[in-house]
Amino acid sequence: MPKYRVFFEATASMTVEVEAEDEESAETAAYNVMPTQICAQCTGWGSKGWSRDLSEWELIEDNEEYGLKAVELVEED
């Protein structure tokens, strides 16, 4: 019987809290502290027949309709 490899795509999200002077600095700080890889088990390493990759993180787009902001103030001094 033929064997097929079937490709899927999914969206992942991450939220990172950082201390920063302003929103622009917060974005930079977040990029510097968030993980850029996933563990071997989560990639499917050593598993038969599947694997998973994590692409580059991109900042979400602000969306007023849904109340989404790429950067939001959590706590002020």
VMD Tcl script that builds the backbone (N, CA, C; Angstrom):
set m [mol new atoms 231]
animate dup $m
set s [atomselect $m all]
$s set {name element resname resid chain x y z} {
  {N N MET 1 A 0.851 -1.175 0.000}
  {CA C MET 1 A 0.000 0.000 0.000}
  {C C MET 1 A 0.898 1.240 0.000}
  {N N PRO 2 A 0.527 2.293 -0.764}
  {CA C PRO 2 A 1.337 3.516 -0.795}
  {C C PRO 2 A 1.370 4.216 0.562}
  {N N LYS 3 A 2.456 4.924 0.795}
  {CA C LYS 3 A 2.610 5.705 2.020}
  {C C LYS 3 A 2.614 7.179 1.636}
  {N N TYR 4 A 1.919 8.001 2.409}
  {CA C TYR 4 A 1.801 9.430 2.127}
  {C C TYR 4 A 2.298 10.243 3.306}
  {N N ARG 5 A 2.854 11.388 3.018}
  {CA C ARG 5 A 3.194 12.361 4.049}
  {C C ARG 5 A 2.203 13.505 3.888}
  {N N VAL 6 A 1.469 13.833 4.958}
  {CA C VAL 6 A 0.426 14.849 4.916}
  {C C VAL 6 A 0.866 16.021 5.785}
  {N N PHE 7 A 0.842 17.229 5.228}
  {CA C PHE 7 A 1.325 18.419 5.909}
  {C C PHE 7 A 0.165 19.210 6.502}
  {N N PHE 8 A 0.340 19.652 7.734}
  {CA C PHE 8 A -0.641 20.483 8.422}
  {C C PHE 8 A 0.022 21.780 8.869}
  {N N GLU 9 A -0.782 22.791 9.075}
  {CA C GLU 9 A -0.286 24.064 9.577}
  {C C GLU 9 A -1.149 24.477 10.755}
  {N N ALA 10 A -0.545 25.087 11.738}
  {CA C ALA 10 A -1.291 25.572 12.895}
  {C C ALA 10 A -0.694 26.887 13.353}
  {N N THR 11 A -1.484 27.657 14.041}
  {CA C THR 11 A -1.014 28.919 14.587}
  {C C THR 11 A -0.698 28.721 16.066}
  {N N ALA 12 A 0.435 29.206 16.473}
  {CA C ALA 12 A 0.806 29.173 17.888}
  {C C ALA 12 A 0.828 30.606 18.394}
  {N N SER 13 A 0.583 30.767 19.667}
  {CA C SER 13 A 0.670 32.117 20.229}
  {C C SER 13 A 1.456 32.069 21.524}
  {N N MET 14 A 1.971 33.216 21.920}
  {CA C MET 14 A 2.754 33.314 23.142}
  {C C MET 14 A 2.555 34.706 23.717}
  {N N THR 15 A 2.482 34.788 25.022}
  {CA C THR 15 A 2.424 36.070 25.706}
  {C C THR 15 A 3.617 36.147 26.647}
  {N N VAL 16 A 4.309 37.258 26.614}
  {CA C VAL 16 A 5.497 37.446 27.436}
  {C C VAL 16 A 5.343 38.757 28.200}
  {N N GLU 17 A 5.555 38.728 29.520}
  {CA C GLU 17 A 5.540 39.961 30.304}
  {C C GLU 17 A 6.973 40.418 30.536}
  {N N VAL 18 A 7.224 41.686 30.241}
  {CA C VAL 18 A 8.553 42.267 30.417}
  {C C VAL 18 A 8.412 43.644 31.046}
  {N N GLU 19 A 9.468 44.111 31.659}
  {CA C GLU 19 A 9.518 45.480 32.165}
  {C C GLU 19 A 10.241 46.327 31.132}
  {N N ALA 20 A 9.654 47.478 30.788}
  {CA C ALA 20 A 10.257 48.337 29.775}
  {C C ALA 20 A 9.766 49.768 29.951}
  {N N GLU 21 A 10.511 50.707 29.378}
  {CA C GLU 21 A 10.174 52.128 29.468}
  {C C GLU 21 A 8.956 52.505 28.631}
  {N N ASP 22 A 8.771 51.831 27.477}
  {CA C ASP 22 A 7.663 52.160 26.575}
  {C C ASP 22 A 7.326 50.926 25.742}
  {N N GLU 23 A 6.291 51.048 24.890}
  {CA C GLU 23 A 5.838 49.903 24.098}
  {C C GLU 23 A 6.903 49.379 23.145}
  {N N GLU 24 A 7.619 50.273 22.499}
  {CA C GLU 24 A 8.658 49.843 21.562}
  {C C GLU 24 A 9.748 49.053 22.279}
  {N N SER 25 A 10.163 49.539 23.448}
  {CA C SER 25 A 11.172 48.824 24.239}
  {C C SER 25 A 10.634 47.485 24.736}
  {N N ALA 26 A 9.333 47.439 25.023}
  {CA C ALA 26 A 8.710 46.189 25.472}
  {C C ALA 26 A 8.756 45.133 24.365}
  {N N GLU 27 A 8.483 45.542 23.133}
  {CA C GLU 27 A 8.555 44.604 22.005}
  {C C GLU 27 A 9.957 44.019 21.886}
  {N N THR 28 A 10.958 44.885 21.939}
  {CA C THR 28 A 12.343 44.431 21.816}
  {C C THR 28 A 12.699 43.484 22.950}
  {N N ALA 29 A 12.323 43.847 24.165}
  {CA C ALA 29 A 12.623 43.008 25.330}
  {C C ALA 29 A 11.944 41.644 25.204}
  {N N ALA 30 A 10.706 41.625 24.726}
  {CA C ALA 30 A 9.977 40.360 24.590}
  {C C ALA 30 A 10.659 39.441 23.578}
  {N N TYR 31 A 11.083 39.998 22.442}
  {CA C TYR 31 A 11.795 39.190 21.450}
  {C C TYR 31 A 13.070 38.595 22.044}
  {N N ASN 32 A 13.695 39.307 22.971}
  {CA C ASN 32 A 14.953 38.838 23.551}
  {C C ASN 32 A 14.779 37.743 24.593}
  {N N VAL 33 A 13.595 37.603 25.194}
  {CA C VAL 33 A 13.423 36.616 26.263}
  {C C VAL 33 A 12.565 35.414 25.891}
  {N N MET 34 A 11.784 35.497 24.821}
  {CA C MET 34 A 10.900 34.371 24.520}
  {C C MET 34 A 11.663 33.235 23.851}
  {N N PRO 35 A 11.201 31.993 24.058}
  {CA C PRO 35 A 11.895 30.845 23.472}
  {C C PRO 35 A 11.772 30.841 21.956}
  {N N THR 36 A 12.785 30.322 21.295}
  {CA C THR 36 A 12.775 30.249 19.835}
  {C C THR 36 A 12.734 28.813 19.346}
  {N N GLN 37 A 12.684 27.858 20.270}
  {CA C GLN 37 A 12.647 26.450 19.897}
  {C C GLN 37 A 11.653 25.723 20.794}
  {N N ILE 38 A 11.263 24.536 20.352}
  {CA C ILE 38 A 10.434 23.692 21.201}
  {C C ILE 38 A 11.225 22.441 21.550}
  {N N CYS 39 A 10.819 21.753 22.586}
  {CA C CYS 39 A 11.592 20.605 23.075}
  {C C CYS 39 A 11.561 19.447 22.077}
  {N N ALA 40 A 12.470 18.522 22.237}
  {CA C ALA 40 A 12.592 17.386 21.326}
  {C C ALA 40 A 11.310 16.564 21.288}
  {N N GLN 41 A 10.691 16.345 22.436}
  {CA C GLN 41 A 9.462 15.553 22.467}
  {C C GLN 41 A 8.364 16.240 21.657}
  {N N CYS 42 A 8.247 17.553 21.800}
  {CA C CYS 42 A 7.211 18.297 21.081}
  {C C CYS 42 A 7.464 18.360 19.577}
  {N N THR 43 A 8.710 18.216 19.149}
  {CA C THR 43 A 9.007 18.230 17.713}
  {C C THR 43 A 8.702 16.893 17.067}
  {N N GLY 44 A 8.544 15.869 17.889}
  {CA C GLY 44 A 8.322 14.532 17.343}
  {C C GLY 44 A 9.615 13.762 17.152}
  {N N TRP 45 A 10.728 14.316 17.625}
  {CA C TRP 45 A 12.029 13.670 17.488}
  {C C TRP 45 A 11.965 12.275 18.099}
  {N N GLY 46 A 12.382 11.304 17.363}
  {CA C GLY 46 A 12.361 9.927 17.835}
  {C C GLY 46 A 11.021 9.240 17.629}
  {N N SER 47 A 10.014 9.971 17.214}
  {CA C SER 47 A 8.710 9.365 16.961}
  {C C SER 47 A 8.663 8.881 15.520}
  {N N LYS 48 A 7.892 7.880 15.283}
  {CA C LYS 48 A 7.791 7.337 13.934}
  {C C LYS 48 A 6.651 8.022 13.191}
  {N N GLY 49 A 6.994 8.669 12.088}
  {CA C GLY 49 A 5.977 9.138 11.188}
  {C C GLY 49 A 5.489 10.559 11.350}
  {N N TRP 50 A 6.019 11.324 12.278}
  {CA C TRP 50 A 5.583 12.722 12.354}
  {C C TRP 50 A 6.684 13.602 12.910}
  {N N SER 51 A 6.607 14.875 12.592}
  {CA C SER 51 A 7.526 15.870 13.132}
  {C C SER 51 A 6.811 17.211 13.161}
  {N N ARG 52 A 7.325 18.147 13.936}
  {CA C ARG 52 A 6.714 19.464 14.081}
  {C C ARG 52 A 7.819 20.507 14.140}
  {N N ASP 53 A 7.613 21.627 13.457}
  {CA C ASP 53 A 8.557 22.741 13.465}
  {C C ASP 53 A 7.857 23.981 14.005}
  {N N LEU 54 A 8.633 24.869 14.573}
  {CA C LEU 54 A 8.116 26.145 15.063}
  {C C LEU 54 A 8.730 27.242 14.206}
  {N N SER 55 A 7.883 28.034 13.578}
  {CA C SER 55 A 8.396 29.094 12.715}
  {C C SER 55 A 8.767 30.320 13.544}
  {N N GLU 56 A 9.210 31.362 12.861}
  {CA C GLU 56 A 9.579 32.611 13.535}
  {C C GLU 56 A 8.349 33.253 14.182}
  {N N TRP 57 A 8.533 33.848 15.341}
  {CA C TRP 57 A 7.446 34.576 15.997}
  {C C TRP 57 A 7.260 35.922 15.317}
  {N N GLU 58 A 6.022 36.308 15.126}
  {CA C GLU 58 A 5.696 37.618 14.578}
  {C C GLU 58 A 4.704 38.286 15.513}
  {N N LEU 59 A 4.858 39.576 15.680}
  {CA C LEU 59 A 3.954 40.344 16.527}
  {C C LEU 59 A 2.555 40.322 15.930}
  {N N ILE 60 A 1.525 40.124 16.765}
  {CA C ILE 60 A 0.157 40.147 16.249}
  {C C ILE 60 A -0.197 41.560 15.806}
  {N N GLU 61 A -1.187 41.674 14.964}
  {CA C GLU 61 A -1.654 42.989 14.537}
  {C C GLU 61 A -2.707 43.481 15.513}
  {N N ASP 62 A -2.658 44.762 15.848}
  {CA C ASP 62 A -3.696 45.349 16.687}
  {C C ASP 62 A -5.039 45.198 15.977}
  {N N ASN 63 A -6.078 44.881 16.728}
  {CA C ASN 63 A -7.405 44.731 16.147}
  {C C ASN 63 A -8.413 45.305 17.136}
  {N N GLU 64 A -8.859 46.538 16.879}
  {CA C GLU 64 A -9.780 47.216 17.787}
  {C C GLU 64 A -11.111 46.480 17.906}
  {N N GLU 65 A -11.578 45.887 16.816}
  {CA C GLU 65 A -12.861 45.192 16.826}
  {C C GLU 65 A -12.878 44.073 17.873}
  {N N TYR 66 A -11.780 43.346 17.997}
  {CA C TYR 66 A -11.690 42.251 18.947}
  {C C TYR 66 A -10.936 42.630 20.220}
  {N N GLY 67 A -10.541 43.881 20.325}
  {CA C GLY 67 A -9.823 44.329 21.517}
  {C C GLY 67 A -8.421 43.776 21.646}
  {N N LEU 68 A -7.771 43.481 20.529}
  {CA C LEU 68 A -6.414 42.932 20.557}
  {C C LEU 68 A -5.390 44.033 20.368}
  {N N LYS 69 A -4.389 44.046 21.223}
  {CA C LYS 69 A -3.251 44.955 21.084}
  {C C LYS 69 A -1.996 44.122 21.144}
  {N N ALA 70 A -1.030 44.472 20.317}
  {CA C ALA 70 A 0.232 43.741 20.310}
  {C C ALA 70 A 0.972 43.955 21.637}
  {N N VAL 71 A 0.861 45.139 22.199}
  {CA C VAL 71 A 1.526 45.461 23.462}
  {C C VAL 71 A 0.510 46.137 24.355}
  {N N GLU 72 A 0.363 45.643 25.576}
  {CA C GLU 72 A -0.548 46.281 26.514}
  {C C GLU 72 A 0.122 46.464 27.865}
  {N N LEU 73 A -0.226 47.543 28.523}
  {CA C LEU 73 A 0.324 47.855 29.827}
  {C C LEU 73 A -0.339 46.960 30.867}
  {N N VAL 74 A 0.463 46.245 31.648}
  {CA C VAL 74 A -0.060 45.338 32.662}
  {C C VAL 74 A -0.079 46.014 34.024}
  {N N GLU 75 A 0.998 46.719 34.332}
  {CA C GLU 75 A 1.145 47.318 35.658}
  {C C GLU 75 A 2.017 48.536 35.571}
  {N N GLU 76 A 1.591 49.623 36.186}
  {CA C GLU 76 A 2.401 50.843 36.220}
  {C C GLU 76 A 3.066 50.963 37.583}
  {N N ASP 77 A 4.230 51.624 37.596}
  {CA C ASP 77 A 4.925 51.868 38.868}
  {C C ASP 77 A 4.116 52.759 39.765}
}
mol reanalyze $m
mol bondsrecalc $m
mol representation Tube
mol addrep $m
